[in-house]
Amino acid sequence: MLADQTLLMIRTKLLLLIVLSVSISSLNAQAQQCDPQGVRIQILGSGGPELRDDRSASSFLVWQDGKPRILVDVGGGAALRFYSSGAKLSELDSILFTHLHVGHSGDLAALINAGDASRRSSPLPIYGPDGNQVMPSTVSFVRSLFDQKRGAFRHLGNFLSPLGKQTFKLKPYDLSAQTKPARAGLKPGKIEPVPVYSLGAISIFSIPLMHNSIPTLAYRINIENKVVVFGSDISQHSGNLEQLAKDADILVMGHGILESGSSATGESSIPPSVVGRIAYRANVKQLVLVHRTTAMLGREKEILEAIKDKYAGLITFANDMDCFQP
């Protein structure tokens, strides 16, 4: 009887060690950090709006010499990925929103609430599209979350209130997301990229995209003689994206529909062949595919063949916490 009890205790301890080892391995896999030298692009969220334990929704981080500089989109799960990456909110230059779907903006409040507010003194600029009858503007969106009197999270009102002295301030800005209307059945006219801001060796430009009726922007980030473009989701090809992405080192782009026309999200989107055509016409060096919904996973070969028919450059299907060098 004593021998049986001893054997049971040994087995129990071994099982606990195995479970602990697996848990630690999972944490280490999630806490991947980029090379601290030069410019790196980290994919914090490679998935769509679905809830998955292996993919957060859309979010991307631009690093420069080991410091987080620009955060693009903050979809569900992105706040946790941001801190798993080793990034600090106190070091961030700005946040950019491509559009305000929940899958691209849902974790903003969580990120700010969990931020190292006591270690940041400068305002945090937040740039994003203006609004229309379907979506609020970026300024309205931020205020709807943090306004001290009417916000959903009014207990965080110090982040907006000029009288609050305990926290840094959020500074939201609206950027034009209006495309020229189509005439006589033609595609919308092209629009020149608009400067967002410049800071040292960094300059950022935006341009509107067609994403159903949702105001949407793409961003071109010039940093240390490297060019990274974040293309977001597109429902109609207008020519604006390849104009913005001309000769870019990396184009980060969502893909939400198969070549057959089967949509992964229920929204209209461009097929992989058009993604390839955009990358080809823009002459980008590397195409990084994100917004990888459950319906698209396992169909990589089919998607890759359709893109490669138009574009011969490097193509990567991104996963959460992947790092890319421009």
C-alpha positions as CSV (number, residue, x, y, z in Angstrom):
1,M,0.0,0.0,0.0
2,L,2.8,2.4,0.9
3,A,4.6,1.6,-2.4
4,D,1.4,2.4,-4.3
5,Q,1.0,5.7,-2.5
6,T,4.6,6.6,-3.3
7,L,4.2,5.7,-6.9
8,L,1.0,7.8,-7.1
9,M,2.8,10.8,-5.6
10,I,5.7,10.5,-8.1
11,R,3.2,10.3,-11.0
12,T,1.3,13.3,-9.7
13,K,4.6,15.4,-9.4
14,L,5.7,14.4,-12.9
15,L,2.3,15.4,-14.3
16,L,2.5,18.8,-12.6
17,L,6.0,19.3,-14.0
18,I,4.8,18.5,-17.5
19,V,1.9,20.9,-17.3
20,L,4.2,23.6,-15.9
21,S,6.7,23.0,-18.7
22,V,4.0,23.3,-21.4
23,S,2.6,26.5,-19.8
24,I,6.1,28.1,-19.6
25,S,6.7,27.1,-23.2
26,S,3.4,28.7,-24.3
27,L,4.3,31.9,-22.5
28,N,7.7,32.0,-24.0
29,A,6.2,31.5,-27.5
30,Q,3.9,34.5,-26.9
31,A,6.6,36.7,-25.5
32,Q,8.7,36.9,-28.6
33,Q,10.8,40.0,-28.9
34,C,12.2,41.5,-32.1
35,D,15.9,42.0,-32.8
36,P,16.7,45.4,-31.1
37,Q,18.9,46.5,-34.1
38,G,17.5,48.8,-36.8
39,V,13.9,48.8,-38.0
40,R,11.5,45.9,-37.3
41,I,7.8,45.3,-38.0
42,Q,6.1,43.1,-35.4
43,I,2.7,41.5,-36.0
44,L,0.9,41.7,-32.7
45,G,-2.4,40.5,-34.3
46,S,-2.5,38.5,-37.5
47,G,-6.2,37.3,-37.2
48,G,-9.6,38.6,-38.0
49,P,-12.5,39.5,-35.6
50,E,-13.0,36.0,-34.4
51,L,-11.9,34.9,-30.9
52,R,-9.0,32.5,-31.1
53,D,-6.3,31.6,-28.6
54,D,-3.6,31.7,-31.2
55,R,-4.4,34.9,-33.1
56,S,-5.3,38.4,-31.9
57,A,-7.1,40.8,-34.2
58,S,-5.3,43.3,-36.4
59,S,-2.4,45.1,-34.7
60,F,1.1,46.0,-35.9
61,L,4.1,47.6,-34.1
62,V,7.0,49.4,-35.7
63,W,10.2,49.2,-33.8
64,Q,13.4,51.3,-34.2
65,D,16.6,50.2,-32.4
66,G,14.6,48.3,-29.7
67,K,12.1,51.0,-29.0
68,P,8.4,50.9,-30.0
69,R,7.7,53.9,-32.2
70,I,4.3,53.4,-34.0
71,L,1.3,51.2,-33.2
72,V,-1.0,50.5,-36.1
73,D,-4.5,49.3,-35.1
74,V,-5.4,47.8,-31.7
75,G,-7.8,44.9,-32.3
76,G,-9.0,42.4,-29.7
77,G,-6.1,40.8,-27.9
78,A,-3.6,43.4,-29.0
79,A,-3.1,45.0,-25.6
80,L,-1.8,41.7,-24.2
81,R,0.4,41.1,-27.3
82,F,1.8,44.7,-26.9
83,Y,3.1,44.0,-23.4
84,S,4.2,40.4,-24.3
85,S,6.4,42.1,-27.0
86,G,8.2,44.0,-24.3
87,A,6.9,47.4,-25.6
88,K,6.2,50.3,-23.3
89,L,3.4,52.8,-23.8
90,S,5.7,55.5,-22.4
91,E,8.0,55.1,-25.4
92,L,5.4,55.0,-28.1
93,D,5.3,58.0,-30.6
94,S,1.8,57.5,-31.9
95,I,-1.1,55.2,-32.6
96,L,-2.6,54.9,-36.2
97,F,-6.0,53.5,-37.0
98,T,-6.7,52.2,-40.5
99,H,-10.4,52.1,-39.6
100,L,-12.6,51.7,-36.6
101,H,-14.1,48.2,-36.9
102,V,-13.9,46.4,-33.6
103,G,-11.3,44.0,-35.1
104,H,-9.0,47.0,-35.5
105,S,-9.8,49.2,-32.5
106,G,-11.5,47.1,-29.8
107,D,-8.5,46.9,-27.4
108,L,-7.7,50.7,-27.2
109,A,-9.3,51.2,-23.8
110,A,-7.6,48.1,-22.4
111,L,-4.2,49.2,-23.7
112,I,-4.6,52.7,-22.2
113,N,-6.0,51.4,-18.9
114,A,-3.0,49.0,-18.5
115,G,-0.5,51.4,-19.7
116,D,2.5,52.7,-17.7
117,A,0.8,56.1,-17.3
118,S,3.1,57.2,-14.5
119,R,6.1,56.9,-16.7
120,R,4.8,58.9,-19.6
121,S,4.6,62.7,-19.5
122,S,4.1,63.7,-23.2
123,P,0.8,63.5,-25.0
124,L,0.0,60.4,-27.1
125,P,-1.3,61.3,-30.6
126,I,-3.9,59.0,-32.1
127,Y,-4.6,59.4,-35.8
128,G,-7.4,57.8,-37.8
129,P,-10.1,58.4,-40.4
130,D,-12.8,61.0,-40.2
131,G,-16.4,59.8,-39.9
132,N,-19.6,59.5,-41.9
133,Q,-23.1,58.3,-41.3
134,V,-21.9,54.8,-40.6
135,M,-18.8,55.3,-38.4
136,P,-17.7,58.0,-35.9
137,S,-14.6,60.0,-36.6
138,T,-11.4,59.1,-34.7
139,V,-11.8,62.1,-32.4
140,S,-15.4,61.2,-31.6
141,F,-14.4,57.5,-31.1
142,V,-11.8,58.4,-28.5
143,R,-14.0,60.8,-26.8
144,S,-16.8,58.3,-26.6
145,L,-14.5,56.0,-24.7
146,F,-12.7,58.4,-22.4
147,D,-14.8,61.6,-22.0
148,Q,-15.0,62.4,-18.3
149,K,-18.8,63.1,-18.4
150,R,-20.2,61.0,-21.2
151,G,-17.5,58.4,-22.0
152,A,-18.1,54.7,-21.8
153,F,-15.0,54.5,-19.5
154,R,-15.4,57.9,-17.9
155,H,-13.3,56.7,-14.9
156,L,-10.4,57.1,-17.3
157,G,-11.4,60.6,-18.1
158,N,-8.1,62.0,-16.9
159,F,-6.5,60.9,-20.1
160,L,-8.6,63.5,-22.0
161,S,-9.4,66.1,-19.4
162,P,-7.1,69.1,-19.4
163,L,-7.6,69.4,-15.7
164,G,-6.4,65.9,-14.9
165,K,-2.8,65.9,-13.7
166,Q,-2.3,62.2,-12.8
167,T,-2.0,61.0,-16.4
168,F,-0.6,61.8,-19.8
169,K,-3.1,63.1,-22.4
170,L,-4.5,61.4,-25.5
171,K,-4.6,63.6,-28.5
172,P,-6.9,62.3,-31.2
173,Y,-6.8,63.6,-34.8
174,D,-9.1,63.0,-37.8
175,L,-7.5,62.4,-41.2
176,S,-9.5,62.6,-44.4
177,A,-10.7,59.2,-45.6
178,Q,-12.8,60.5,-48.5
179,T,-12.2,59.1,-52.0
180,K,-13.3,60.9,-55.2
181,P,-16.7,59.7,-56.4
182,A,-16.8,57.5,-59.4
183,R,-18.1,59.0,-62.6
184,A,-19.9,57.3,-65.4
185,G,-19.1,53.9,-63.9
186,L,-15.4,54.5,-63.7
187,K,-13.3,53.7,-60.6
188,P,-12.8,56.4,-58.0
189,G,-10.2,59.0,-59.0
190,K,-6.7,58.7,-57.4
191,I,-5.8,61.0,-54.5
192,E,-2.3,62.1,-53.6
193,P,-0.9,60.8,-50.3
194,V,-1.4,63.3,-47.4
195,P,1.4,63.9,-44.8
196,V,0.3,62.8,-41.3
197,Y,3.4,63.9,-39.4
198,S,7.2,63.9,-39.3
199,L,9.4,63.2,-36.3
200,G,13.1,63.0,-36.7
201,A,13.9,60.2,-39.2
202,I,10.2,59.2,-39.4
203,S,7.6,60.6,-41.8
204,I,4.1,59.2,-42.3
205,F,1.6,59.6,-45.1
206,S,-2.0,58.4,-45.5
207,I,-4.4,57.7,-48.3
208,P,-8.0,56.6,-48.4
209,L,-9.1,53.1,-49.3
210,M,-12.4,51.6,-50.5
211,H,-13.8,49.5,-47.7
212,N,-17.5,49.3,-48.3
213,S,-18.9,52.4,-46.6
214,I,-16.4,52.4,-43.8
215,P,-13.9,55.3,-43.8
216,T,-10.5,53.6,-44.2
217,L,-6.9,54.7,-44.5
218,A,-3.6,53.1,-45.6
219,Y,-0.3,54.4,-44.1
220,R,3.1,54.8,-45.6
221,I,5.9,55.0,-42.9
222,N,9.3,56.2,-44.0
223,I,11.9,55.3,-41.4
224,E,15.7,55.1,-41.7
225,N,15.5,55.0,-45.5
226,K,13.1,52.1,-45.2
227,V,9.4,52.2,-46.3
228,V,6.7,50.2,-44.7
229,V,3.0,50.4,-45.9
230,F,0.0,49.1,-44.0
231,G,-2.8,48.4,-46.4
232,S,-5.7,47.3,-44.2
233,D,-8.9,45.8,-45.7
234,I,-10.2,46.7,-49.2
235,S,-13.5,46.0,-50.8
236,Q,-12.8,47.7,-54.1
237,H,-9.6,48.4,-56.0
238,S,-9.2,52.2,-56.5
239,G,-5.5,52.4,-57.4
240,N,-4.7,54.4,-54.3
241,L,-2.8,51.6,-52.4
242,E,-0.2,50.9,-55.1
243,Q,0.3,54.6,-55.4
244,L,1.1,54.8,-51.7
245,A,3.1,51.6,-51.6
246,K,5.3,52.4,-54.6
247,D,8.7,50.7,-54.1
248,A,8.0,49.9,-50.5
249,D,10.2,47.4,-48.6
250,I,7.2,45.8,-46.9
251,L,3.5,45.9,-47.7
252,V,1.3,44.6,-44.8
253,M,-2.1,43.7,-46.2
254,G,-5.2,41.9,-45.2
255,H,-6.8,39.2,-47.4
256,G,-10.4,38.2,-46.6
257,I,-11.7,36.4,-49.7
258,L,-10.7,33.4,-51.8
259,E,-10.2,33.6,-55.5
260,S,-13.5,31.8,-56.0
261,G,-15.2,34.7,-54.3
262,S,-16.0,33.0,-51.0
263,S,-15.8,35.5,-48.2
264,A,-14.2,34.8,-44.9
265,T,-16.0,37.5,-43.0
266,G,-19.2,38.1,-44.9
267,E,-17.8,41.4,-46.2
268,S,-16.9,42.2,-49.7
269,S,-13.1,42.1,-50.3
270,I,-10.6,41.8,-53.1
271,P,-9.4,38.3,-54.2
272,P,-5.8,37.2,-53.9
273,S,-5.1,37.9,-57.6
274,V,-5.9,41.6,-57.0
275,V,-3.6,41.6,-53.9
276,G,-0.9,40.2,-56.2
277,R,-1.6,42.8,-58.8
278,I,-1.3,45.6,-56.3
279,A,2.0,44.3,-55.0
280,Y,3.3,43.9,-58.5
281,R,2.3,47.3,-59.7
282,A,3.6,48.9,-56.5
283,N,6.9,47.0,-57.0
284,V,7.1,46.1,-53.3
285,K,9.9,43.9,-52.1
286,Q,8.0,41.9,-49.6
287,L,4.2,41.2,-49.1
288,V,3.1,40.2,-45.5
289,L,-0.4,38.8,-45.4
290,V,-2.5,39.4,-42.3
291,H,-6.2,39.3,-41.3
292,R,-6.0,35.5,-41.4
293,T,-9.5,34.3,-40.4
294,T,-10.5,30.7,-39.7
295,A,-12.0,30.3,-43.1
296,M,-8.8,31.3,-44.8
297,L,-6.5,29.1,-42.7
298,G,-5.5,25.9,-44.5
299,R,-6.1,27.5,-47.9
300,E,-2.6,29.1,-48.1
301,K,-1.6,27.1,-51.1
302,E,-4.6,28.2,-53.1
303,I,-4.1,31.8,-52.0
304,L,-0.4,31.8,-52.7
305,E,-0.8,30.4,-56.2
306,A,-3.3,33.2,-57.1
307,I,-1.0,35.9,-55.8
308,K,2.1,34.5,-57.4
309,D,0.4,34.5,-60.8
310,K,0.7,38.3,-60.5
311,Y,3.6,39.0,-58.1
312,A,6.9,37.2,-57.9
313,G,8.3,38.8,-54.8
314,L,8.6,37.4,-51.2
315,I,5.2,36.5,-49.7
316,T,4.7,35.6,-46.0
317,F,1.6,34.5,-44.2
318,A,2.1,36.2,-40.8
319,N,1.4,34.8,-37.3
320,D,1.1,36.7,-34.0
321,M,4.4,38.0,-32.7
322,D,6.3,37.5,-36.0
323,C,9.0,40.1,-36.7
324,F,10.0,41.3,-40.2
325,Q,13.0,43.3,-41.3
326,P,12.4,45.8,-44.1
